[in-house]
Amino acid sequence: MKKRLMIDMDDCLTDGTFRRQIEEFIGEEIDTDKTGYYLQNALGDRKEEFFRKGPLDMYQDAPLKEGAYEVIQKLNDIYDVYIVTSYCVPDAHYQEGNLLKFKMEYLQKHLPFLKTEQIIFSNVKKFIDFDVRIDDSIRHLVNSEVLLLFDAYHNQTLTEEELVSKNIKRVMNWQEVADILL
């Protein structure tokens, strides 16, 4: 039986275009030291205006991270691969239907070898059983044999000691994922 592997979408497969869209809207570069995990914090009191301007397509013209296609295709041959991604945006729950649609279209276009049943939309990932987890948030890296933290702007302050104590290994790119799992 194949091992089950979970891969997060945002900040693991792609960085999307959400950051660029917010920066264009506010007319300046986002300071992630001030926003924390949620880039929309840079919008301040203009959140409602930004989110109500139209359907939120965070993936329009967004490329996959370098090497993701090739590595995931190889992983799919030896693991039961699942893309598990959230569809909620705090401050814009009325955008969830659009986000589901755009994420599914993106995944079908960029990873066409995956079947629809290999894509799971869930805001809570810890209740799903996996042998291997790849995510950019340590809150989703639990209860598995292999835990890989994909490097992202919002997890830079985690120390190596913290990661080791939780049995988590930081990966910088898809080649490092391949070196560990293939």
Secondary structure by P-SEA (a helix, b strand, c coil): cbbbbbbbccccccccaaaaaaaaaacccccccccccccccccccaaaaaaaccccccccccccccaaaaaaaaaaacccccccccccccccccaaaaaaaaaaaaaaaacccccccccccccccccccccccccccccccccccbbbbccccccccccaaaaaaacbbbbccaaaaaaccc
